[in-house]
């Protein structure tokens, strides 16, 4: 039982909410992903989340992706299941990171670049150096 809004003997109509029940057998996280990032989210991706009161991070996966954006918010709904033994309770907020596919990029320290005006340049040597 999460909340009881009615009182004993109170007369109510069919539209009045009397109580809220919460079942913690099946806990999940509903995520709202911005439209600009919607194309990067797919079922099976790893999700890392943190509960505000806990320093631990937990790993789960995306179970369902709604393929239609919410018109009023411009967000995509994403559904993740959570194992019961983790410290997440119904109604808690969590911080979530969705692991997208890694992109391989080249990088170098800023000290190794040459600055000319507002732009930076670097030289790449291909082949053997004599």
PyMOL commands that set and color helices and strands:
alter all, ss='L'
color gray80, all
select helices_A, chain A and resi 35-40+110-112
alter helices_A, ss='H'
color red, helices_A
select strands_A, chain A and resi 3-4+19-20+27-34+46-51+57-65+75-82+94-98+114-116+119-121
alter strands_A, ss='S'
color yellow, strands_A
deselect
rebuild
show_as cartoon
